[in-house]
Amino acid sequence: MYQILNWHQMLQLFLNKLNLKPATLAVLIQASAFCFVLSFAWIIKAQSLWAFDSVSIWYLLILVLMHATLAVWFANIVNMAKWWRWIHFFFPLAVWVMSQWHIPSIFYLLGFLLSLSLYWTTFRTQVPFFPSTPKIWQQVLTLIPPRPSMRIIDIGSGFGGMSMYIEKNRPDCLVDGIEIAPLPWLISKLRAKFKHSKVDFKIGDYRLLDFASYDLIFAYLSPAAMSDLWLKAQAQMPPGALLVSYEFEIENVEPTEVIQAGNNEKKLYVWKI
Ligand SMILES: C[S@@+](CC[C@H](N)C(=O)[O-])C[C@H]1O[C@@H](n2cnc3c(N)ncnc32)[C@H](O)[C@@H]1O
């Protein structure tokens, strides 16, 4: 049976085939909205339809609001997550407001470099930097079996707080951290040096790491990373090892244990391999 698709569904199908990352889709949406608004402004100018002076602040504000609304509409059509729609609305407004302040361009470059070193390939991994709290670390500590020389790693170790806490409270364990973004990794390395911590912080992608030697893997990643993480953990972790995820569940995989670390904290999910 053939089904007649409307243009929304055809666009969805086409985008699914392209398999774009959300960040790429977001750039395309902003660029398309910008092109629409530019064409509109050009037609208005060509036809002399606008009574305002073409560079008046109101004219620009209307164009920016048009851009923002169009971007949200496009994001809606392609079914982006709700929070992306807010970003699409406020991004053109923020660019416009910032452009009114005439901030020297070097500050934008510095801001860009700082964001790049902190977030690095977040647009690909879809796992941004966000630290967990000592309450969570305390809970993870209670999950470590009381045997000596347990090997533990925080995959996506950020500033290294979690790994250093575990190493300090279980000095009999061998604790590692692996982090893909250069700035958090450098900060974790320096912190370990100043605190005389024995944690081995590596820079790299945990997806390329062999999980076979770890007894406990702690992950604070994002929903986008969890299915692949589960496949990797199942294939490589030894029987009886623990995979612990803060906040994010694995779709269709029942955890062995769920822990509520505190009133204001999200849950910890534990899977025994
Ligand atoms: C939500 S933060 C958690 C930081 C730290 N684990 C904590 O609990 O405070 C996730 C971290 O994972 C890092 N990350 C994302 N993808 C990664 C990958 N494929 N390999 C290594 N690190 C990754 C990010 O750069 C970010 O610093």
The ligand as a MOL file (V3000), in Angstrom:
LIG
                    3D

  0  0  0     0  0            999 V3000
M  V30 BEGIN CTAB
M  V30 COUNTS 27 29 0 0 0
M  V30 BEGIN ATOM
M  V30 1 C 28.3630 16.1190 31.8190 0
M  V30 2 S 30.1330 16.2600 31.7940 0 CHG=1
M  V30 3 C 30.5620 15.2940 33.2030 0
M  V30 4 C 31.8940 15.6610 33.8140 0
M  V30 5 C 32.3560 14.7590 34.9580 0
M  V30 6 N 32.2320 13.3640 34.6440 0
M  V30 7 C 31.5960 15.0320 36.2130 0
M  V30 8 O 30.8460 14.1610 36.6540 0
M  V30 9 O 31.7330 16.1380 36.7660 0 CHG=-1
M  V30 10 C 30.5260 15.2450 30.4000 0
M  V30 11 C 31.9700 15.3390 29.9540 0
M  V30 12 O 32.2110 14.3160 28.9900 0
M  V30 13 C 33.1120 14.8120 28.0230 0
M  V30 14 N 32.9550 13.9620 26.8240 0
M  V30 15 C 31.9420 13.9640 25.9550 0
M  V30 16 N 32.1090 13.0220 25.0110 0
M  V30 17 C 33.2710 12.3960 25.3200 0
M  V30 18 C 34.0000 11.3370 24.7080 0
M  V30 19 N 33.5320 10.7170 23.6240 0
M  V30 20 N 35.1600 10.9470 25.2790 0
M  V30 21 C 35.6390 11.5630 26.4040 0
M  V30 22 N 34.9890 12.5860 27.0040 0
M  V30 23 C 33.8200 12.9940 26.4820 0
M  V30 24 C 32.6650 16.2460 27.8210 0
M  V30 25 O 33.6980 17.0380 27.2500 0
M  V30 26 C 32.3440 16.6520 29.2560 0
M  V30 27 O 33.4500 17.2260 29.9040 0
M  V30 END ATOM
M  V30 BEGIN BOND
M  V30 1 1 1 2
M  V30 2 1 2 3
M  V30 3 1 2 10
M  V30 4 1 3 4
M  V30 5 1 4 5
M  V30 6 1 5 6
M  V30 7 1 5 7
M  V30 8 2 7 8
M  V30 9 1 7 9
M  V30 10 1 10 11
M  V30 11 1 11 12
M  V30 12 1 11 26
M  V30 13 1 12 13
M  V30 14 1 13 14
M  V30 15 1 13 24
M  V30 16 1 14 15
M  V30 17 1 14 23
M  V30 18 2 15 16
M  V30 19 1 16 17
M  V30 20 1 17 18
M  V30 21 2 17 23
M  V30 22 1 18 19
M  V30 23 2 18 20
M  V30 24 1 20 21
M  V30 25 2 21 22
M  V30 26 1 22 23
M  V30 27 1 24 25
M  V30 28 1 24 26
M  V30 29 1 26 27
M  V30 END BOND
M  V30 END CTAB
M  END
